[in-house]
Amino acid sequence: MELEIKKKRKRKLQMMTGFISFIIGLLALAVLNMGLLIETMDIPELFLFPLPFLGVFLGVVGLITKNRSKQFAWWGIGINLFIPIFIGLMFGLSWTINAKP
């Protein structure tokens, strides 16, 4: 009788979700920085809220994976959460400026 060797199926989607989350965070952060440096008001809304929330979701999925490095998932979640928090703080602080004393 021969010994059967079962091949483990690798789930590519679960392996890549943390890395994709990290890349989405870097891309959204780069677009935000370019918009702030150029001082334009035409930053696409896709890069401010929907894309970072997708990155957070993919990062959480990346944390659930078994026996994989979760470092990219943690970095992706951190960068993607930083963007909406930064925008909210900037709006909140700018509303405290009194232009007409």
C-alpha distance (Angstrom), angle and dihedral (degrees) to the residues before:
residue distance angle dihedral
M1 . . .
E2 3.75 . .
L3 3.74 124.6 .
E4 3.76 111.9 -117.5
I5 3.73 117.4 -141.6
K6 3.74 113.6 -152.1
K7 3.73 114.3 -145.5
K8 3.74 114.5 -137.5
R9 3.73 114.4 -127.6
K10 3.72 112.6 -130.1
R11 3.72 114.8 -143.4
K12 3.76 102.9 -141.5
L13 3.79 94.0 -171.4
Q14 3.78 93.9 57.1
M15 3.79 91.5 44.7
M16 3.78 93.5 52.9
T17 3.82 101.6 40.2
G18 3.81 95.3 87.7
F19 3.79 91.8 47.4
I20 3.82 92.3 46.5
S21 3.81 89.2 50.0
F22 3.80 89.5 53.0
I23 3.82 92.5 48.8
I24 3.82 91.7 48.0
G25 3.80 89.5 51.2
L26 3.80 92.9 50.3
L27 3.81 91.6 47.0
A28 3.81 93.5 49.2
L29 3.81 91.3 45.6
A30 3.81 91.2 50.1
V31 3.82 91.8 51.1
L32 3.81 91.0 47.9
N33 3.82 91.2 49.9
M34 3.81 92.3 47.3
G35 3.79 90.3 50.5
L36 3.80 91.7 50.2
L37 3.80 93.9 45.9
I38 3.78 93.9 48.3
E39 3.82 89.1 43.4
T40 3.76 93.3 -135.0
M41 3.76 128.0 153.1
D42 3.80 92.6 -149.4
I43 3.80 100.6 86.6
P44 3.82 105.4 146.4
E45 3.79 111.3 -109.4
L46 3.80 89.7 -136.5
F47 3.81 90.7 71.1
L48 3.81 95.2 47.9
F49 3.80 105.6 54.6
P50 3.84 119.7 -8.4
L51 3.80 96.9 48.0
P52 3.84 95.8 47.6
F53 3.81 90.8 48.0
L54 3.80 89.1 51.2
G55 3.81 87.3 50.7
V56 3.81 91.2 51.9
F57 3.81 90.2 50.4
L58 3.81 92.0 49.6
G59 3.80 89.8 46.7
V60 3.80 91.5 53.8
V61 3.81 89.5 49.2
G62 3.81 87.7 49.9
L63 3.80 90.1 54.7
I64 3.81 91.7 56.1
T65 3.82 94.2 58.7
K66 3.77 117.7 108.7
N67 3.79 125.4 -123.8
R68 3.78 94.8 -0.2
S69 3.75 131.9 115.2
K70 3.76 110.0 -95.6
Q71 3.80 96.2 -166.8
F72 3.81 95.4 102.7
A73 3.81 90.0 47.2
W74 3.81 92.3 54.0
W75 3.80 92.6 46.2
G76 3.81 90.6 46.9
I77 3.79 92.2 51.4
G78 3.81 91.4 47.4
I79 3.80 95.5 49.6
N80 3.79 93.6 42.3
L81 3.81 92.6 49.9
F82 3.80 91.5 46.4
I83 3.82 93.2 62.3
P84 3.86 99.3 60.6
I85 3.82 91.1 38.6
F86 3.83 90.4 51.7
I87 3.81 92.4 48.5
G88 3.81 91.7 47.5
L89 3.80 92.7 49.3
M90 3.80 92.3 47.4
F91 3.81 91.7 51.4
G92 3.80 91.3 45.2
L93 3.79 93.9 48.9
S94 3.80 93.1 44.6
W95 3.80 90.3 55.0
T96 3.81 89.5 58.1
I97 3.80 92.2 62.0
N98 3.79 110.0 101.0
A99 3.80 107.6 -148.9
K100 3.81 94.4 -175.1
P101 3.78 110.3 44.6
